[in-house]
Amino acid sequence: MWHLASLDASTVALVWCAAFAWVIDVRLPWWVLVLLSLGVWAVYVADRLLDVRTGMQSSAVEKLRERHFFHWHHRRILAPAAIACAFIAAWIVFQRMPSTTKAHDSLLAAASMLYFTRVHSGRKLLPMLSKEFLVGVLFTFGCALPAISRAHLSLAEWPPLIAIAFFALLAWLNCYAIDRWESRGLNPSLCQIAFPASAFGAVALICSSVLLESHPRCASLIFCGAISALLLAALDRIRNSVTPITQRAAADLALLTPALLLLAPLFSR
């Protein structure tokens, strides 16, 4: 249900946003996390419903998954709930968000709307950039922007920027793996995720060890991302032993490893 109701995306966004703030050492107000969670969930619900409409109009129902049918079956509940979340998010923006932050967020919102419009209008995205890559970049940038805008990072402070770029690649890897797993019925040769995910995790572990002494927080976050990549590799290894919906939910669950950094102080008391 966590996956079917699109709660996985908002959960990952919440954890990543808090983790980036922890790495950069800034304190986020409560409304930032609420705004991000509500906004991401509303966008994902709208995306699922539009996917169903597009699939039905183009007779491409075979490309739809359980999450799409779940949203369509419960559209009379999910659609009004998503609209309500969007209105609450808009109220938070106008009532709580400083004008300087609005300028940064407006650029992200414009890029997201351009992507959203292009995908659901049937027009192709930039030919050199895949849908999975753009989703990874936009999702990660949206999670990191609240912390970046409050810390005023410069290029000289490169370790947090390296961590953010790493997680953008991790988000792409997650989307890429899911796309290949869900397409395995059409083309089994597409399922080649274990090697790149393992290599990505190994590089991240090396990077984490290099940064451990000078930038321990960045190193800890990258280490968590490495574990996520290795979990995706493990999921690819057992892809024939689990159902697609279980594998899809587990792929998003694997992205929650940064929560260990946020929970660690609770266990150290």
Legacy VTK file of the C-alpha trace (Angstrom):
# vtk DataFile Version 3.0
C-alpha trace
ASCII
DATASET POLYDATA
POINTS 269 float
0.000 0.000 0.000
2.931 2.326 0.706
3.971 1.953 -2.925
0.531 1.700 -4.526
-0.679 4.944 -2.909
2.479 6.823 -4.031
3.545 7.390 -0.435
6.993 5.988 -1.254
8.055 9.024 -3.280
7.046 11.537 -0.596
8.765 9.424 2.080
12.023 9.309 0.124
11.802 13.060 -0.526
11.272 13.755 3.177
14.231 11.592 4.237
16.578 12.953 1.573
15.671 16.569 2.331
16.334 16.071 6.045
19.584 14.211 5.289
20.891 16.992 3.020
20.093 19.539 5.726
21.979 17.390 8.252
25.029 17.199 5.993
25.056 20.946 5.300
24.309 21.593 8.992
21.236 23.783 8.615
17.965 23.572 10.487
14.874 23.452 8.316
11.560 24.860 9.572
8.710 22.386 9.887
6.749 23.839 6.987
9.529 23.012 4.493
9.225 19.282 5.140
5.419 19.453 5.078
5.470 21.440 1.837
7.832 18.989 0.173
5.877 15.921 1.277
2.502 17.303 0.178
3.845 18.646 -3.107
5.624 15.442 -4.116
2.628 13.264 -3.261
0.207 15.485 -5.205
2.488 15.480 -8.264
2.884 11.703 -8.209
-0.870 11.114 -7.893
-1.493 13.424 -10.849
1.255 11.662 -12.819
-0.283 8.228 -12.192
-3.771 9.350 -13.231
-2.482 11.041 -16.373
-0.515 7.904 -17.232
-3.735 5.885 -17.093
-5.571 8.385 -19.277
-2.751 8.369 -21.814
-2.587 4.573 -21.782
-6.304 4.236 -22.401
-6.338 6.805 -25.191
-3.374 5.226 -26.987
-4.454 1.619 -26.366
-1.224 1.021 -24.448
-2.847 -0.449 -21.361
-0.216 -3.210 -21.243
2.335 -0.581 -20.161
0.325 0.311 -17.063
1.265 -1.226 -13.707
-0.534 -2.055 -10.469
0.059 1.447 -9.106
-1.701 2.965 -12.101
-4.749 0.737 -11.758
-4.845 1.400 -8.006
-4.941 5.150 -8.595
-7.588 4.842 -11.286
-9.755 2.567 -9.149
-9.549 4.991 -6.206
-9.453 8.202 -8.279
-12.541 9.641 -6.573
-10.595 9.614 -3.314
-7.048 10.225 -4.466
-7.746 13.052 -6.924
-9.592 15.299 -4.407
-6.975 14.472 -1.768
-4.169 15.456 -4.138
-5.954 18.704 -5.027
-6.377 19.478 -1.324
-2.667 18.806 -0.722
-1.786 21.090 -3.630
-3.889 23.913 -2.157
-2.319 23.449 1.278
1.129 23.493 -0.303
0.256 26.688 -2.182
-0.985 28.284 1.055
2.309 27.398 2.763
4.250 28.948 -0.120
2.395 32.246 0.073
2.143 32.428 3.862
5.444 30.985 5.077
8.049 31.008 2.319
10.401 34.028 2.221
10.579 35.971 -1.027
14.244 35.014 -1.556
13.393 31.319 -1.346
10.468 31.757 -3.735
12.859 32.965 -6.429
14.904 29.758 -6.200
11.885 27.487 -5.997
10.174 29.160 -8.935
12.983 27.981 -11.216
12.582 24.409 -10.010
8.805 24.629 -10.382
9.154 25.936 -13.950
11.554 23.124 -14.880
9.257 20.545 -13.295
6.190 21.886 -15.099
8.064 21.867 -18.414
9.050 18.244 -17.853
5.529 17.303 -16.732
3.922 18.984 -19.747
6.335 17.410 -22.206
5.854 13.898 -20.841
2.067 13.959 -20.813
1.618 15.883 -24.053
3.342 13.113 -25.984
6.269 15.305 -26.983
9.767 13.929 -26.653
12.127 15.288 -24.057
15.613 16.482 -24.881
17.041 13.782 -27.182
20.299 13.423 -25.209
18.595 13.152 -21.812
16.415 10.232 -20.789
13.248 10.548 -18.749
14.899 8.656 -15.884
17.842 11.054 -15.803
15.631 14.145 -15.727
13.477 12.653 -12.963
16.586 11.905 -10.907
17.996 15.417 -11.313
14.722 17.242 -10.615
13.813 15.030 -7.665
17.222 15.360 -6.010
17.497 19.082 -6.657
14.057 19.588 -5.141
15.126 17.701 -2.016
18.444 19.560 -1.704
17.233 23.064 -2.552
15.798 23.913 0.899
19.158 23.238 2.558
21.236 24.818 -0.221
19.206 28.042 -0.241
19.712 28.478 3.502
23.405 27.607 3.574
24.459 29.712 0.559
26.950 27.118 -0.591
29.714 28.107 -2.977
31.706 25.991 -5.390
34.566 26.083 -2.892
32.438 24.010 -0.515
32.429 21.061 -2.866
31.848 18.011 -0.581
28.100 18.646 -0.019
27.711 19.333 -3.734
29.456 16.023 -4.483
27.010 14.250 -2.163
24.025 15.898 -3.867
25.332 14.971 -7.330
25.882 11.412 -6.132
22.290 11.131 -4.955
21.043 12.510 -8.275
22.844 9.592 -9.949
21.370 7.230 -7.358
17.862 8.515 -8.144
18.555 7.970 -11.838
19.799 4.446 -11.112
16.619 3.705 -9.181
14.385 4.926 -12.028
16.525 3.149 -14.623
16.410 -0.143 -12.717
12.646 0.025 -12.252
12.118 0.770 -15.949
14.247 -2.220 -16.931
12.598 -4.562 -14.436
9.114 -3.586 -15.543
10.076 -4.052 -19.198
11.574 -7.496 -18.687
8.448 -9.200 -20.008
8.884 -7.391 -23.318
12.659 -7.699 -23.504
14.438 -9.827 -20.851
17.859 -8.633 -22.038
17.096 -5.181 -20.620
17.586 -6.436 -17.056
21.273 -5.661 -16.644
21.343 -3.669 -13.422
23.498 -5.665 -11.005
26.875 -4.747 -12.535
26.413 -0.953 -12.904
24.721 -0.759 -9.488
27.565 -2.722 -7.857
30.194 -0.584 -9.585
28.381 2.574 -8.540
28.223 1.350 -4.946
31.931 0.440 -4.953
32.932 3.889 -6.235
30.734 5.488 -3.573
32.377 3.423 -0.833
35.802 4.590 -2.006
34.627 8.201 -2.121
33.158 7.853 1.356
36.424 6.507 2.766
38.382 9.382 1.193
36.079 12.009 2.726
35.675 10.335 6.107
38.383 12.230 7.979
37.873 15.701 6.495
34.097 15.692 5.928
32.528 12.946 8.054
28.920 13.964 7.446
29.281 13.916 3.668
31.128 10.626 3.922
28.338 9.140 6.041
25.649 10.219 3.583
27.565 8.879 0.583
28.115 5.622 2.479
24.338 5.311 2.949
23.893 5.944 -0.775
26.427 3.217 -1.527
24.383 0.776 0.538
21.293 1.795 -1.456
23.096 1.089 -4.740
24.256 -2.318 -3.513
20.694 -3.114 -2.407
19.487 -2.314 -5.937
22.132 -4.699 -7.273
20.878 -7.390 -4.876
17.289 -6.800 -5.999
18.377 -7.300 -9.592
19.960 -10.630 -8.640
16.688 -11.929 -7.188
14.413 -10.382 -9.815
13.099 -13.780 -10.898
12.204 -14.770 -7.337
9.921 -11.854 -6.414
6.866 -10.269 -7.964
7.324 -7.017 -9.921
5.280 -5.008 -7.433
7.372 -6.301 -4.517
10.564 -5.474 -6.366
9.255 -2.001 -7.225
8.374 -1.239 -3.610
11.679 -2.662 -2.374
13.605 -0.464 -4.824
12.148 2.652 -3.225
12.590 1.212 0.248
16.303 0.833 -0.545
16.540 4.611 -0.951
15.677 5.212 2.700
19.142 4.327 4.036
19.898 8.016 4.922
17.211 7.676 7.600
19.833 5.790 9.618
21.790 9.046 9.957
18.725 10.880 11.251
17.807 8.112 13.712
21.326 7.558 15.023
21.119 10.294 17.727
18.025 8.611 19.177
19.926 5.374 19.787
23.053 7.061 21.105
21.299 8.595 24.099
LINES 1 270
269 0 1 2 3 4 5 6 7 8 9 10 11 12 13 14 15 16 17 18 19 20 21 22 23 24 25 26 27 28 29 30 31 32 33 34 35 36 37 38 39 40 41 42 43 44 45 46 47 48 49 50 51 52 53 54 55 56 57 58 59 60 61 62 63 64 65 66 67 68 69 70 71 72 73 74 75 76 77 78 79 80 81 82 83 84 85 86 87 88 89 90 91 92 93 94 95 96 97 98 99 100 101 102 103 104 105 106 107 108 109 110 111 112 113 114 115 116 117 118 119 120 121 122 123 124 125 126 127 128 129 130 131 132 133 134 135 136 137 138 139 140 141 142 143 144 145 146 147 148 149 150 151 152 153 154 155 156 157 158 159 160 161 162 163 164 165 166 167 168 169 170 171 172 173 174 175 176 177 178 179 180 181 182 183 184 185 186 187 188 189 190 191 192 193 194 195 196 197 198 199 200 201 202 203 204 205 206 207 208 209 210 211 212 213 214 215 216 217 218 219 220 221 222 223 224 225 226 227 228 229 230 231 232 233 234 235 236 237 238 239 240 241 242 243 244 245 246 247 248 249 250 251 252 253 254 255 256 257 258 259 260 261 262 263 264 265 266 267 268
